[in-house]
Amino acid sequence: MLFNPQAPKRATNLSVNSDLLRQARELDINLSAAFEETLSALVVEKKQQAWLEQNKHAIEVYNQQVEANGVFGDTLRAF
């Protein structure tokens, strides 16, 4: 789970382009829900990027081993 959906809501101040805000309100867009959805997607993206960076060396070593030796179980496959 990315975050605790049961955690209490917290008020915050944001600066938003006034024209964009006007249009969102005219379209009855739930600003809090839209913000949470977008922020959640950005958090996932940043965490994925951080994980890839942290594990970059291990991934490179693994890929080199696969290149040199193949994947575990290659000799056991019947297809």
Jmol script that loads the backbone (N, CA, C; Angstrom):
load data "model"
ATOM      1  N   MET A   1       0.850  -1.171   0.000  1.00  0.00           N
ATOM      2  CA  MET A   1       0.000   0.000   0.000  1.00  0.00           C
ATOM      3  C   MET A   1       0.895   1.233   0.000  1.00  0.00           C
ATOM      4  N   LEU A   2       0.597   2.144  -0.840  1.00  0.00           N
ATOM      5  CA  LEU A   2       1.389   3.362  -0.999  1.00  0.00           C
ATOM      6  C   LEU A   2       1.270   4.286   0.202  1.00  0.00           C
ATOM      7  N   PHE A   3       0.052   4.445   0.710  1.00  0.00           N
ATOM      8  CA  PHE A   3      -0.165   5.313   1.866  1.00  0.00           C
ATOM      9  C   PHE A   3      -1.385   4.797   2.610  1.00  0.00           C
ATOM     10  N   ASN A   4      -1.540   5.273   3.831  1.00  0.00           N
ATOM     11  CA  ASN A   4      -2.650   4.848   4.670  1.00  0.00           C
ATOM     12  C   ASN A   4      -3.905   5.637   4.302  1.00  0.00           C
ATOM     13  N   PRO A   5      -4.871   5.000   3.650  1.00  0.00           N
ATOM     14  CA  PRO A   5      -6.087   5.730   3.255  1.00  0.00           C
ATOM     15  C   PRO A   5      -6.946   6.128   4.454  1.00  0.00           C
ATOM     16  N   GLN A   6      -6.669   5.543   5.619  1.00  0.00           N
ATOM     17  CA  GLN A   6      -7.427   5.866   6.830  1.00  0.00           C
ATOM     18  C   GLN A   6      -6.812   7.035   7.607  1.00  0.00           C
ATOM     19  N   ALA A   7      -5.648   7.502   7.173  1.00  0.00           N
ATOM     20  CA  ALA A   7      -5.000   8.621   7.860  1.00  0.00           C
ATOM     21  C   ALA A   7      -5.912   9.844   7.775  1.00  0.00           C
ATOM     22  N   PRO A   8      -5.904  10.665   8.812  1.00  0.00           N
ATOM     23  CA  PRO A   8      -6.786  11.843   8.789  1.00  0.00           C
ATOM     24  C   PRO A   8      -6.383  12.834   7.704  1.00  0.00           C
ATOM     25  N   LYS A   9      -7.382  13.535   7.213  1.00  0.00           N
ATOM     26  CA  LYS A   9      -7.142  14.589   6.222  1.00  0.00           C
ATOM     27  C   LYS A   9      -6.524  15.790   6.940  1.00  0.00           C
ATOM     28  N   ARG A  10      -5.739  16.543   6.195  1.00  0.00           N
ATOM     29  CA  ARG A  10      -5.096  17.721   6.768  1.00  0.00           C
ATOM     30  C   ARG A  10      -5.244  18.882   5.792  1.00  0.00           C
ATOM     31  N   ALA A  11      -5.683  20.005   6.284  1.00  0.00           N
ATOM     32  CA  ALA A  11      -5.842  21.190   5.444  1.00  0.00           C
ATOM     33  C   ALA A  11      -4.467  21.738   5.067  1.00  0.00           C
ATOM     34  N   THR A  12      -4.368  22.245   3.856  1.00  0.00           N
ATOM     35  CA  THR A  12      -3.120  22.835   3.385  1.00  0.00           C
ATOM     36  C   THR A  12      -3.432  23.977   2.425  1.00  0.00           C
ATOM     37  N   ASN A  13      -2.477  24.842   2.218  1.00  0.00           N
ATOM     38  CA  ASN A  13      -2.648  25.937   1.272  1.00  0.00           C
ATOM     39  C   ASN A  13      -1.865  25.638   0.005  1.00  0.00           C
ATOM     40  N   LEU A  14      -2.491  25.886  -1.127  1.00  0.00           N
ATOM     41  CA  LEU A  14      -1.856  25.685  -2.424  1.00  0.00           C
ATOM     42  C   LEU A  14      -2.048  26.921  -3.276  1.00  0.00           C
ATOM     43  N   SER A  15      -1.115  27.149  -4.150  1.00  0.00           N
ATOM     44  CA  SER A  15      -1.271  28.207  -5.152  1.00  0.00           C
ATOM     45  C   SER A  15      -1.587  27.534  -6.476  1.00  0.00           C
ATOM     46  N   VAL A  16      -2.674  27.971  -7.095  1.00  0.00           N
ATOM     47  CA  VAL A  16      -3.143  27.359  -8.342  1.00  0.00           C
ATOM     48  C   VAL A  16      -3.451  28.462  -9.335  1.00  0.00           C
ATOM     49  N   ASN A  17      -3.152  28.196 -10.591  1.00  0.00           N
ATOM     50  CA  ASN A  17      -3.490  29.127 -11.660  1.00  0.00           C
ATOM     51  C   ASN A  17      -4.980  29.442 -11.570  1.00  0.00           C
ATOM     52  N   SER A  18      -5.321  30.713 -11.518  1.00  0.00           N
ATOM     53  CA  SER A  18      -6.712  31.122 -11.291  1.00  0.00           C
ATOM     54  C   SER A  18      -7.654  30.672 -12.410  1.00  0.00           C
ATOM     55  N   ASP A  19      -7.193  30.699 -13.650  1.00  0.00           N
ATOM     56  CA  ASP A  19      -8.047  30.263 -14.761  1.00  0.00           C
ATOM     57  C   ASP A  19      -8.285  28.760 -14.692  1.00  0.00           C
ATOM     58  N   LEU A  20      -7.248  28.017 -14.367  1.00  0.00           N
ATOM     59  CA  LEU A  20      -7.390  26.563 -14.231  1.00  0.00           C
ATOM     60  C   LEU A  20      -8.356  26.233 -13.096  1.00  0.00           C
ATOM     61  N   LEU A  21      -8.236  26.936 -11.990  1.00  0.00           N
ATOM     62  CA  LEU A  21      -9.123  26.720 -10.848  1.00  0.00           C
ATOM     63  C   LEU A  21     -10.569  27.040 -11.218  1.00  0.00           C
ATOM     64  N   ARG A  22     -10.773  28.136 -11.925  1.00  0.00           N
ATOM     65  CA  ARG A  22     -12.125  28.512 -12.342  1.00  0.00           C
ATOM     66  C   ARG A  22     -12.752  27.425 -13.207  1.00  0.00           C
ATOM     67  N   GLN A  23     -11.974  26.932 -14.188  1.00  0.00           N
ATOM     68  CA  GLN A  23     -12.495  25.902 -15.085  1.00  0.00           C
ATOM     69  C   GLN A  23     -12.787  24.604 -14.334  1.00  0.00           C
ATOM     70  N   ALA A  24     -11.921  24.245 -13.408  1.00  0.00           N
ATOM     71  CA  ALA A  24     -12.139  23.026 -12.623  1.00  0.00           C
ATOM     72  C   ALA A  24     -13.427  23.135 -11.816  1.00  0.00           C
ATOM     73  N   ARG A  25     -13.649  24.286 -11.224  1.00  0.00           N
ATOM     74  CA  ARG A  25     -14.876  24.488 -10.434  1.00  0.00           C
ATOM     75  C   ARG A  25     -16.111  24.463 -11.330  1.00  0.00           C
ATOM     76  N   GLU A  26     -16.015  25.066 -12.521  1.00  0.00           N
ATOM     77  CA  GLU A  26     -17.139  25.045 -13.464  1.00  0.00           C
ATOM     78  C   GLU A  26     -17.482  23.615 -13.874  1.00  0.00           C
ATOM     79  N   LEU A  27     -16.480  22.752 -13.909  1.00  0.00           N
ATOM     80  CA  LEU A  27     -16.684  21.359 -14.309  1.00  0.00           C
ATOM     81  C   LEU A  27     -16.955  20.438 -13.122  1.00  0.00           C
ATOM     82  N   ASP A  28     -17.148  21.025 -11.953  1.00  0.00           N
ATOM     83  CA  ASP A  28     -17.426  20.274 -10.719  1.00  0.00           C
ATOM     84  C   ASP A  28     -16.373  19.218 -10.419  1.00  0.00           C
ATOM     85  N   ILE A  29     -15.121  19.568 -10.648  1.00  0.00           N
ATOM     86  CA  ILE A  29     -14.020  18.656 -10.322  1.00  0.00           C
ATOM     87  C   ILE A  29     -13.737  18.754  -8.833  1.00  0.00           C
ATOM     88  N   ASN A  30     -13.689  17.614  -8.175  1.00  0.00           N
ATOM     89  CA  ASN A  30     -13.365  17.563  -6.755  1.00  0.00           C
ATOM     90  C   ASN A  30     -11.865  17.810  -6.628  1.00  0.00           C
ATOM     91  N   LEU A  31     -11.495  18.990  -6.192  1.00  0.00           N
ATOM     92  CA  LEU A  31     -10.086  19.381  -6.147  1.00  0.00           C
ATOM     93  C   LEU A  31      -9.273  18.510  -5.196  1.00  0.00           C
ATOM     94  N   SER A  32      -9.826  18.193  -4.045  1.00  0.00           N
ATOM     95  CA  SER A  32      -9.098  17.363  -3.082  1.00  0.00           C
ATOM     96  C   SER A  32      -8.827  15.972  -3.650  1.00  0.00           C
ATOM     97  N   ALA A  33      -9.836  15.370  -4.258  1.00  0.00           N
ATOM     98  CA  ALA A  33      -9.666  14.031  -4.828  1.00  0.00           C
ATOM     99  C   ALA A  33      -8.689  14.063  -6.002  1.00  0.00           C
ATOM    100  N   ALA A  34      -8.807  15.076  -6.854  1.00  0.00           N
ATOM    101  CA  ALA A  34      -7.907  15.183  -8.007  1.00  0.00           C
ATOM    102  C   ALA A  34      -6.465  15.373  -7.537  1.00  0.00           C
ATOM    103  N   PHE A  35      -6.280  16.202  -6.519  1.00  0.00           N
ATOM    104  CA  PHE A  35      -4.942  16.434  -5.982  1.00  0.00           C
ATOM    105  C   PHE A  35      -4.369  15.152  -5.400  1.00  0.00           C
ATOM    106  N   GLU A  36      -5.161  14.423  -4.598  1.00  0.00           N
ATOM    107  CA  GLU A  36      -4.675  13.177  -3.997  1.00  0.00           C
ATOM    108  C   GLU A  36      -4.314  12.151  -5.060  1.00  0.00           C
ATOM    109  N   GLU A  37      -5.144  12.012  -6.085  1.00  0.00           N
ATOM    110  CA  GLU A  37      -4.868  11.049  -7.159  1.00  0.00           C
ATOM    111  C   GLU A  37      -3.571  11.403  -7.877  1.00  0.00           C
ATOM    112  N   THR A  38      -3.411  12.667  -8.215  1.00  0.00           N
ATOM    113  CA  THR A  38      -2.212  13.100  -8.935  1.00  0.00           C
ATOM    114  C   THR A  38      -0.978  13.003  -8.055  1.00  0.00           C
ATOM    115  N   LEU A  39      -1.096  13.416  -6.803  1.00  0.00           N
ATOM    116  CA  LEU A  39       0.033  13.341  -5.879  1.00  0.00           C
ATOM    117  C   LEU A  39       0.441  11.890  -5.639  1.00  0.00           C
ATOM    118  N   SER A  40      -0.531  11.011  -5.524  1.00  0.00           N
ATOM    119  CA  SER A  40      -0.251   9.588  -5.345  1.00  0.00           C
ATOM    120  C   SER A  40       0.528   9.038  -6.540  1.00  0.00           C
ATOM    121  N   ALA A  41       0.119   9.390  -7.740  1.00  0.00           N
ATOM    122  CA  ALA A  41       0.819   8.930  -8.947  1.00  0.00           C
ATOM    123  C   ALA A  41       2.249   9.472  -8.988  1.00  0.00           C
ATOM    124  N   LEU A  42       2.430  10.721  -8.586  1.00  0.00           N
ATOM    125  CA  LEU A  42       3.771  11.305  -8.570  1.00  0.00           C
ATOM    126  C   LEU A  42       4.658  10.636  -7.526  1.00  0.00           C
ATOM    127  N   VAL A  43       4.095  10.313  -6.368  1.00  0.00           N
ATOM    128  CA  VAL A  43       4.856   9.627  -5.323  1.00  0.00           C
ATOM    129  C   VAL A  43       5.297   8.252  -5.815  1.00  0.00           C
ATOM    130  N   VAL A  44       4.395   7.519  -6.463  1.00  0.00           N
ATOM    131  CA  VAL A  44       4.746   6.207  -7.013  1.00  0.00           C
ATOM    132  C   VAL A  44       5.886   6.345  -8.018  1.00  0.00           C
ATOM    133  N   GLU A  45       5.770   7.297  -8.920  1.00  0.00           N
ATOM    134  CA  GLU A  45       6.797   7.515  -9.945  1.00  0.00           C
ATOM    135  C   GLU A  45       8.157   7.829  -9.310  1.00  0.00           C
ATOM    136  N   LYS A  46       8.166   8.732  -8.340  1.00  0.00           N
ATOM    137  CA  LYS A  46       9.427   9.117  -7.684  1.00  0.00           C
ATOM    138  C   LYS A  46      10.025   7.950  -6.908  1.00  0.00           C
ATOM    139  N   LYS A  47       9.184   7.160  -6.252  1.00  0.00           N
ATOM    140  CA  LYS A  47       9.687   5.996  -5.507  1.00  0.00           C
ATOM    141  C   LYS A  47      10.256   4.945  -6.464  1.00  0.00           C
ATOM    142  N   GLN A  48       9.617   4.766  -7.608  1.00  0.00           N
ATOM    143  CA  GLN A  48      10.135   3.826  -8.603  1.00  0.00           C
ATOM    144  C   GLN A  48      11.491   4.297  -9.125  1.00  0.00           C
ATOM    145  N   GLN A  49      11.594   5.578  -9.412  1.00  0.00           N
ATOM    146  CA  GLN A  49      12.869   6.130  -9.890  1.00  0.00           C
ATOM    147  C   GLN A  49      13.956   5.968  -8.832  1.00  0.00           C
ATOM    148  N   ALA A  50      13.620   6.224  -7.581  1.00  0.00           N
ATOM    149  CA  ALA A  50      14.592   6.087  -6.499  1.00  0.00           C
ATOM    150  C   ALA A  50      15.026   4.628  -6.343  1.00  0.00           C
ATOM    151  N   TRP A  51      14.071   3.684  -6.438  1.00  0.00           N
ATOM    152  CA  TRP A  51      14.397   2.266  -6.315  1.00  0.00           C
ATOM    153  C   TRP A  51      15.335   1.851  -7.446  1.00  0.00           C
ATOM    154  N   LEU A  52      15.013   2.266  -8.668  1.00  0.00           N
ATOM    155  CA  LEU A  52      15.875   1.926  -9.804  1.00  0.00           C
ATOM    156  C   LEU A  52      17.276   2.495  -9.626  1.00  0.00           C
ATOM    157  N   GLU A  53      17.380   3.711  -9.141  1.00  0.00           N
ATOM    158  CA  GLU A  53      18.692   4.322  -8.917  1.00  0.00           C
ATOM    159  C   GLU A  53      19.458   3.585  -7.819  1.00  0.00           C
ATOM    160  N   GLN A  54      18.763   3.241  -6.744  1.00  0.00           N
ATOM    161  CA  GLN A  54      19.405   2.539  -5.632  1.00  0.00           C
ATOM    162  C   GLN A  54      19.876   1.139  -6.032  1.00  0.00           C
ATOM    163  N   ASN A  55      19.179   0.525  -6.969  1.00  0.00           N
ATOM    164  CA  ASN A  55      19.479  -0.848  -7.364  1.00  0.00           C
ATOM    165  C   ASN A  55      20.136  -0.943  -8.738  1.00  0.00           C
ATOM    166  N   LYS A  56      20.569   0.183  -9.262  1.00  0.00           N
ATOM    167  CA  LYS A  56      21.144   0.245 -10.599  1.00  0.00           C
ATOM    168  C   LYS A  56      22.321  -0.729 -10.759  1.00  0.00           C
ATOM    169  N   HIS A  57      23.229  -0.726  -9.794  1.00  0.00           N
ATOM    170  CA  HIS A  57      24.412  -1.582  -9.887  1.00  0.00           C
ATOM    171  C   HIS A  57      24.016  -3.060  -9.888  1.00  0.00           C
ATOM    172  N   ALA A  58      23.126  -3.448  -8.992  1.00  0.00           N
ATOM    173  CA  ALA A  58      22.700  -4.852  -8.911  1.00  0.00           C
ATOM    174  C   ALA A  58      22.005  -5.278 -10.201  1.00  0.00           C
ATOM    175  N   ILE A  59      21.207  -4.414 -10.787  1.00  0.00           N
ATOM    176  CA  ILE A  59      20.515  -4.728 -12.042  1.00  0.00           C
ATOM    177  C   ILE A  59      21.528  -4.902 -13.167  1.00  0.00           C
ATOM    178  N   GLU A  60      22.536  -4.031 -13.212  1.00  0.00           N
ATOM    179  CA  GLU A  60      23.575  -4.143 -14.239  1.00  0.00           C
ATOM    180  C   GLU A  60      24.343  -5.452 -14.097  1.00  0.00           C
ATOM    181  N   VAL A  61      24.713  -5.816 -12.852  1.00  0.00           N
ATOM    182  CA  VAL A  61      25.443  -7.063 -12.613  1.00  0.00           C
ATOM    183  C   VAL A  61      24.589  -8.252 -13.020  1.00  0.00           C
ATOM    184  N   TYR A  62      23.310  -8.242 -12.645  1.00  0.00           N
ATOM    185  CA  TYR A  62      22.414  -9.334 -13.013  1.00  0.00           C
ATOM    186  C   TYR A  62      22.299  -9.457 -14.533  1.00  0.00           C
ATOM    187  N   ASN A  63      22.121  -8.330 -15.207  1.00  0.00           N
ATOM    188  CA  ASN A  63      22.009  -8.358 -16.668  1.00  0.00           C
ATOM    189  C   ASN A  63      23.284  -8.886 -17.317  1.00  0.00           C
ATOM    190  N   GLN A  64      24.436  -8.547 -16.762  1.00  0.00           N
ATOM    191  CA  GLN A  64      25.699  -9.081 -17.277  1.00  0.00           C
ATOM    192  C   GLN A  64      25.777 -10.592 -17.084  1.00  0.00           C
ATOM    193  N   GLN A  65      25.318 -11.070 -15.932  1.00  0.00           N
ATOM    194  CA  GLN A  65      25.328 -12.510 -15.674  1.00  0.00           C
ATOM    195  C   GLN A  65      24.384 -13.248 -16.611  1.00  0.00           C
ATOM    196  N   VAL A  66      23.227 -12.670 -16.871  1.00  0.00           N
ATOM    197  CA  VAL A  66      22.276 -13.284 -17.804  1.00  0.00           C
ATOM    198  C   VAL A  66      22.863 -13.300 -19.207  1.00  0.00           C
ATOM    199  N   GLU A  67      23.525 -12.227 -19.586  1.00  0.00           N
ATOM    200  CA  GLU A  67      24.156 -12.151 -20.905  1.00  0.00           C
ATOM    201  C   GLU A  67      25.223 -13.245 -21.051  1.00  0.00           C
ATOM    202  N   ALA A  68      25.994 -13.440 -20.001  1.00  0.00           N
ATOM    203  CA  ALA A  68      27.093 -14.403 -20.056  1.00  0.00           C
ATOM    204  C   ALA A  68      26.622 -15.841 -19.873  1.00  0.00           C
ATOM    205  N   ASN A  69      25.636 -16.072 -18.985  1.00  0.00           N
ATOM    206  CA  ASN A  69      25.279 -17.439 -18.593  1.00  0.00           C
ATOM    207  C   ASN A  69      23.851 -17.841 -18.905  1.00  0.00           C
ATOM    208  N   GLY A  70      23.049 -16.924 -19.357  1.00  0.00           N
ATOM    209  CA  GLY A  70      21.639 -17.219 -19.568  1.00  0.00           C
ATOM    210  C   GLY A  70      20.864 -17.104 -18.268  1.00  0.00           C
ATOM    211  N   VAL A  71      19.586 -17.404 -18.353  1.00  0.00           N
ATOM    212  CA  VAL A  71      18.701 -17.308 -17.197  1.00  0.00           C
ATOM    213  C   VAL A  71      18.651 -18.659 -16.499  1.00  0.00           C
ATOM    214  N   PHE A  72      18.558 -18.615 -15.163  1.00  0.00           N
ATOM    215  CA  PHE A  72      18.437 -19.852 -14.396  1.00  0.00           C
ATOM    216  C   PHE A  72      17.290 -20.686 -14.946  1.00  0.00           C
ATOM    217  N   GLY A  73      17.547 -21.949 -15.168  1.00  0.00           N
ATOM    218  CA  GLY A  73      16.517 -22.844 -15.654  1.00  0.00           C
ATOM    219  C   GLY A  73      16.442 -22.946 -17.168  1.00  0.00           C
ATOM    220  N   ASP A  74      17.271 -22.210 -17.895  1.00  0.00           N
ATOM    221  CA  ASP A  74      17.250 -22.301 -19.364  1.00  0.00           C
ATOM    222  C   ASP A  74      17.456 -23.741 -19.832  1.00  0.00           C
ATOM    223  N   THR A  75      18.330 -24.466 -19.159  1.00  0.00           N
ATOM    224  CA  THR A  75      18.642 -25.844 -19.578  1.00  0.00           C
ATOM    225  C   THR A  75      17.520 -26.802 -19.205  1.00  0.00           C
ATOM    226  N   LEU A  76      16.610 -26.404 -18.350  1.00  0.00           N
ATOM    227  CA  LEU A  76      15.518 -27.287 -17.909  1.00  0.00           C
ATOM    228  C   LEU A  76      14.255 -27.139 -18.753  1.00  0.00           C
ATOM    229  N   ARG A  77      14.210 -26.099 -19.554  1.00  0.00           N
ATOM    230  CA  ARG A  77      13.000 -25.865 -20.358  1.00  0.00           C
ATOM    231  C   ARG A  77      12.886 -26.912 -21.457  1.00  0.00           C
ATOM    232  N   ALA A  78      11.646 -27.336 -21.699  1.00  0.00           N
ATOM    233  CA  ALA A  78      11.394 -28.314 -22.758  1.00  0.00           C
ATOM    234  C   ALA A  78      10.801 -27.651 -24.006  1.00  0.00           C
ATOM    235  N   PHE A  79      10.659 -26.351 -24.006  1.00  0.00           N
ATOM    236  CA  PHE A  79      10.073 -25.657 -25.164  1.00  0.00           C
ATOM    237  C   PHE A  79      11.080 -24.766 -25.815  1.00  0.00           C
TER     238      PHE A  79
END
end "model"
wireframe off; spacefill off
backbone 0.3
color backbone group
